[in-house]
Amino acid sequence: MEHVLKDTDFLVSQTDSKGKILFANDDFCKIAGYTLDELIGKPHSIVRHPDMPKAAFKELWDTIKSGKIWTGYVKNGMKNGGFYWVYATVYPNIACGNGEGGYMSCRRKASVDEIKTVEALYKTLQ
């Protein structure tokens, strides 16, 4: 079942260089359905939805590992089996991960039109 974000929802998470969660804000915890304690130390892929093409995540990782900012649409899974769509901005952050660096991700609601467009594109990548 789809959970549609509110216009004011703003999901933030911070990971180490390997993608393990170091921080998640209240909106992220609430929408994904996990407590902060359940998320800390887990791979960010804990919310990966199986509909997401591997190519999209390869592009994301290739981009952020090269020191650049990645933006795109992501369908995430919820603990209760539901899902939600976001428009994500992921960027390298040297302050993450005890000096080893890591990544910050900020996500907002994706519009119905944006989701329709990206769903069609992602079907061609699978």
FENWO-V975334 format. One line per field, one symbol per residue. ss: DSSP state (H for helix, E for strand, C for the rest). psi: psi as a letter, one per 40 degrees, with the letter a starting at -180 (. if undefined). burial: I if it has 16 or more other C-alpha atoms within 10 Angstrom, else O. Layout:
# FENWO-V975334
ss = ???
psi = ???
burial = ???
This chain:
# FENWO-V975334
ss = CECCCCCCCEEEEEEECCCEEEEECHHHHHHHCCCHHHHCCCEHHHHECCCCCHHHHHHHHHHHHCCCCEEEEEEEECCCCCEEEEEEEEEEECCCCCCCCEEEEEEEECCHHHHHHHHHHHHHHC
psi = hhhhiidehhhhihiaeeehhdihidddddddeiiddddheiidedehheehiddddddddddddeeihhiahhhiiideeaiiiihihhiiheeiffeeiaiihhiihiiddddddddddddee.
burial = OOOIIOOOIIIIIIIIIOIIIIIIOIIIIOIIIIOIOOIIOOIIOIIIIOOIIOOOOOOIIOIIOOOOIIOOIIIIIIOOOOIIIIIIIIIIIOOIIOOOOIIIIIIIIIOOOOIOOOIOOIOOOO
